[in-house]
Amino acid sequence: MKRVLLASLLLAACRSPEFQGPLRLLERPTSDGRAVKTGALATGGETRPALLESARYRVPLPKRGQLTFGMGLAWTASQEEAPGWYRLTVRAGERVLAEKQLNPRAARGFRDVSVPLDGLGSQTDLAFELRLTDRDGKDVPQPKELLLGIAEPTVHDLDAYGRAKGVVLISIDTLRRDHVGAYGYARPTTPRLDALAREGILAEDAVSVSSWTLPAHLSMLTSVDPGVHGGTETKLGFNKRVPTLASLMKQNGYATQAVTSHLYVSEAYGVDEGFDRLDFHQDRKATETADRAIAILERLGDRPFLLFLHFYDPHWHYDPPEKQRALFDSGYKGKLSGLWQDFKDKTEANTTPQEKQHLLDLYDGEIRYTDDEVGRILDHLKASGLEKSTLVVVTSDHGEEFLEHGSWEHQKTLYEEVIRIPLALRGPGVSARREKAQASLLDVAPTVLAWAGLPPAPTHQGKSLLAPLPEREAYGETDHTLDGTHKLFLRSGASRGKAILSLVPDAKSLAKQEWYDLASDPAETKDARPRDEAASSLRDKAIQRFRDGRTHGAGAPMVKLTPEQIERLRALGYIKN
């Protein structure tokens, strides 16, 4: 009996340890037990914990494993040019799994890498060999000002992908509703979004809370009016008086990450609140956003996650890749480009139908380009098994003007072309339907939380789309106006009435009021003021909501921008002087 027990103990001692993932190698001792150099590596505006020298780890492996890490370097001697080439070799025992290199003079940010760990058994030695070499691969001395790093090396179990709930929230900047196929647009701008909408919930009548990027995105993430969160102008950021979707999910064990492409959706304005990491780069193209998203999904797919993605491409300047440009080419031969400076001063009187159509063609090309890249993310969710446990929400912050009311772009008015947006979601447990009642951008956060089984915040003003929405009015506002007024709208729905009110700068009186019957006049061309008592009631309700928001949202911090950031906003038309 003693011999049998001893044999069992010896067998257990020799058996490989069971994989418990995700396995973060920086938290484990090296194979030889020595202390290796680790620390924070900052590159491309992002900081991650990293291994800063060669090391070897003895690790258990799952049946289907994957190694992820970010390869990066930092050069602190700004007066000189970084030398050599960073060459990395990853081995399992003697088998080479990956060989990568970075040019220190051209590298910007982390290069995310995924390596399959197939055919290696239940345990192996993973070795990271970091070298600085010359062009021919010969080792050269590494200056103390140069850090070579492997950020967050982690072993994952691919069979665990799709077990935990995940959320991918996608905002496509400047995407107007009536240029989306799911809403009846005839051109093939959004085949992937259309398919998603057919499989899930499509809000037929969704509106934003503003006509420009900052207030709309903060409201999307907080479910409160712009005045409440405080981000109502270029000089003011998030006041952090209400919880964000990211902070609520983080408190409940979700990894939270974001990839954004405009300054207004960045740390500068407080949009990073609640995110473990917000990866911002101004004017990032859709291909890079999708690449970043897929790399993050590979790193987070075996745990609960929220991934927020901001695609900027449909925003001016309109300059789609040639493949998508060709899909919508109407044969324009003139000189007008999609650069904002080229068309911003053109009017209805001096813009030809061909010029206007050309700009619409370019805009549609940008939409299709973004849709194609969103499609790559959806394909990755399916291929990795994440689709079976992931909610995908796609929407926009606002639309775009093409002279419908005499001007271009957005931000300065609150007409239908700039406030009506697409809103669709698909995921496990979501029954397909078209939501008829008016929806708002305020409904995004409550919907995500409801799907995750989490309660809404007491501050939320929106409702979950997982249940039919009640009939209610929608509200929105903008301070980015040509006449210096505060504009606000109160809307009863696409087949009902809408008021647009302009308050004088001190908000104490009305400068202008517009009333429209959207059922008979969806283009908002004729005044349709209701009876005096009805108009008075709606007017008072809208103005009170504006004032309540400003009262609750006091204390928004002043945003300090660099001269380069200010100049960029001026070039985009957000700063007029």
GITA-V399530 format. One record per pair of residues at least 6 apart in sequence whose ideal C-beta (glycine too) atoms are under 7 Angstrom apart, sorted by the first residue. I is the first residue (numbers start at 1). J is the second residue. Records with the same first field share a line. If there is no record, write none. Layout:
I->J + J
This chain:
16->60 + 122 + 123
17->60
18->60
19->60 + 61 + 62 + 157
21->62 + 155 + 156 + 157 + 160 + 302
22->154 + 155 + 156 + 302 + 303
23->59 + 154 + 155
24->154
25->57 + 59 + 153 + 154
26->38 + 49 + 51 + 152 + 153
28->57
30->36 + 55 + 56 + 57
31->56 + 57 + 58 + 125
36->51 + 53 + 55
37->52 + 53
38->49 + 50 + 51 + 52
39->50 + 52
40->47 + 49
41->47 + 48 + 50 + 52 + 72 + 74 + 147 + 149 + 151
42->74
43->72 + 73 + 74 + 109 + 110
44->108 + 109 + 110
46->109 + 110 + 279
48->70 + 110 + 151 + 152
49->151 + 152
50->149 + 150 + 151
51->128 + 149 + 150 + 153
52->147 + 148 + 149
53->130
54->128 + 129 + 130
55->128
56->125 + 126 + 127
57->126
58->125
59->123 + 124 + 126 + 155
60->122 + 123
61->117 + 120 + 121 + 122 + 123 + 124 + 155
62->157 + 159
63->159
64->157 + 158 + 159
65->117 + 155 + 156 + 157 + 158
66->114 + 115 + 116 + 117 + 156 + 158 + 298
67->115 + 117 + 153 + 155
68->113 + 114 + 154 + 156 + 298 + 299
69->113 + 150 + 151 + 152 + 153
70->110 + 111 + 112 + 151 + 152
71->88 + 100 + 102 + 110 + 111 + 113 + 150
72->109 + 110 + 111 + 149 + 151
73->86 + 102 + 104 + 107 + 146 + 147 + 148 + 149
74->147
75->82 + 104 + 145 + 146
76->145
77->145
81->105
82->104 + 105 + 146
83->140 + 143
84->104 + 132 + 133 + 134 + 140
85->101 + 103 + 133 + 135
86->101 + 102 + 104 + 132 + 148
87->101 + 131 + 133 + 137
88->100 + 128 + 129 + 130
89->96 + 99 + 129
90->97 + 98 + 115 + 128
91->97 + 127
92->120 + 124 + 125 + 126
93->124 + 125
97->115
98->113 + 115
100->113
102->111
104->146
110->151
112->295
114->298
117->155
128->150 + 153
130->148 + 150
131->139
132->139 + 140 + 142 + 148
133->139 + 140
134->140
154->299
156->302
157->302
160->302
161->301 + 302 + 384 + 385 + 386
162->385 + 386 + 388 + 389
163->389
164->303 + 304 + 389
165->304 + 389 + 452
166->304 + 305 + 386 + 389 + 390
167->306 + 307 + 390 + 391 + 448 + 452
168->307 + 309 + 377 + 390 + 392
169->306 + 308 + 393 + 448
170->309 + 311 + 374 + 393 + 394
171->217 + 220 + 310 + 395 + 396 + 397
172->311 + 314 + 370 + 394 + 396
173->213 + 262 + 310 + 311 + 312 + 314 + 315 + 396 + 397
174->314 + 315 + 396 + 398 + 399 + 400 + 410
175->314 + 367 + 396 + 421 + 422
176->399 + 400 + 417 + 420
177->183 + 399 + 420 + 421 + 422
178->185
179->185 + 189 + 364 + 367
180->189 + 190 + 193 + 422
181->188 + 189 + 190 + 191 + 194
182->190 + 193 + 194 + 197 + 202 + 422 + 424
183->422
187->328 + 364
188->327 + 368
189->364 + 367 + 368 + 371
190->367 + 371
191->371
192->371 + 374 + 375 + 378
193->371 + 374 + 394 + 422 + 424
196->392 + 394 + 424 + 426
197->424
198->432
199->426 + 432
200->424 + 425 + 426 + 427 + 430 + 432
201->424 + 425 + 430 + 433 + 435 + 465
202->424 + 434 + 435
203->423 + 435 + 439 + 465
204->434 + 435 + 436
205->438 + 439 + 493 + 494
206->421 + 422 + 423 + 439 + 440
207->419 + 420 + 421 + 438 + 440 + 474 + 476 + 491
208->216 + 397 + 398 + 419 + 421 + 441 + 476
209->215 + 216 + 219 + 225 + 226 + 440 + 441 + 442 + 475 + 476
210->216 + 226 + 398 + 476 + 477 + 478
211->398 + 410 + 411 + 413 + 414 + 418 + 419 + 478
212->398 + 410 + 411 + 478 + 480
213->262 + 264 + 265 + 397
214->231 + 264 + 269
215->226 + 231 + 232
216->397 + 398 + 441
217->264 + 265 + 271 + 397
218->229 + 231 + 238 + 271
219->225 + 226 + 229 + 441 + 442
220->397 + 441 + 444
221->244 + 245 + 246 + 445
222->229 + 242 + 244 + 445
223->442 + 445 + 446 + 460 + 461 + 462
224->242 + 459 + 461
225->461 + 475 + 545 + 549
226->232 + 477 + 549
227->546 + 549 + 550 + 553
228->242 + 549 + 552 + 553
229->238 + 239 + 242 + 553
230->236 + 238 + 239 + 553 + 555 + 556
231->237 + 238 + 269 + 556
232->479
233->479
234->569 + 574 + 575
235->558 + 559
236->556 + 558 + 559
237->269 + 270 + 556 + 557 + 559
238->269 + 270 + 271 + 273
239->553 + 555 + 556 + 557
240->270 + 273
241->553 + 555
242->457 + 459
243->457 + 459
244->273 + 274
245->445 + 448
246->256 + 273 + 274 + 275 + 306
247->273 + 274
248->449 + 454 + 457
249->256 + 306 + 452
250->256 + 274
252->454
253->304
254->304 + 305 + 306
255->276 + 300 + 303 + 304 + 305
256->274 + 275 + 276 + 306
257->275 + 276 + 277 + 296 + 300 + 307
258->275 + 278 + 279 + 308
259->279 + 289 + 292 + 293 + 309 + 310
260->266 + 278 + 280 + 310
261->281 + 283 + 284 + 289 + 310 + 311 + 312
262->282 + 310 + 312
263->282 + 565 + 568 + 569
265->271 + 310
266->278 + 280
267->278 + 280
268->559 + 561
269->559
271->278
272->278
279->292
282->568
283->312
284->312
285->313
286->311 + 313 + 369 + 370 + 373
287->373
289->309 + 311 + 373
290->373 + 376 + 377
293->307 + 309 + 377
294->377 + 380
296->307
297->307 + 380 + 384 + 386
301->384 + 386
311->370
313->366 + 369 + 370
314->363 + 366 + 367 + 370
316->338 + 340 + 409
317->338 + 339 + 340
318->338 + 359 + 362 + 363 + 366
319->338 + 362
320->362 + 365 + 366 + 369
321->369
324->365 + 368 + 369
325->362 + 365
327->365 + 368
328->361 + 364 + 365
329->361
330->357 + 358 + 361
332->354 + 358
334->354 + 355
336->342 + 343 + 355 + 358
338->359 + 362
340->572 + 573
343->359 + 408
344->408 + 573
348->403 + 406
351->403
356->402 + 403
359->402
360->402
363->400
378->392
381->387 + 390
388->428
389->428
390->427
391->425 + 427 + 448 + 451
392->425 + 426 + 427
393->425 + 444 + 448
394->422 + 424
395->421 + 422 + 423 + 441 + 444
396->421 + 422
398->410 + 418 + 419 + 421
399->410 + 417 + 418 + 419 + 420 + 421
400->409 + 410 + 417 + 418
401->407 + 408 + 409 + 410 + 413 + 417 + 418
402->408
404->415 + 417 + 523
405->413 + 415
409->573
410->418
411->478 + 480
412->478 + 480 + 481 + 482
414->476 + 478 + 487 + 489 + 500
415->524
416->522 + 524
419->476 + 489
421->441
423->439
425->447 + 465
427->451
435->465 + 468 + 469
437->468 + 469 + 470 + 471
438->472 + 474 + 493
439->465 + 469
440->462 + 474
442->461 + 462
443->462 + 463 + 464 + 465
445->460 + 462
446->456 + 460 + 462 + 463 + 464
447->464 + 465 + 466
449->455 + 456
450->464 + 466
451->466
463->469 + 470
473->490 + 491 + 492
474->491
475->489 + 490 + 542 + 545
476->488 + 489
477->486 + 487 + 488 + 546
478->487
479->486
481->487
484->505
485->502 + 503 + 504 + 505 + 511
486->503 + 507 + 546
487->500 + 502
488->501 + 542 + 546
489->498 + 499 + 500
490->499 + 538 + 541 + 542
491->498
492->498
494->518
495->518 + 519
496->518 + 519
497->515 + 516 + 517 + 518 + 530
498->516 + 518
499->513 + 514 + 515 + 538 + 539 + 542
500->514
501->510 + 513 + 539 + 542 + 543
502->510 + 511 + 512
503->510 + 511 + 546
504->511
507->546 + 547
513->539
514->527
515->527 + 528 + 529 + 530 + 535
516->524 + 528
517->528
521->528
529->535
566->575
569->575
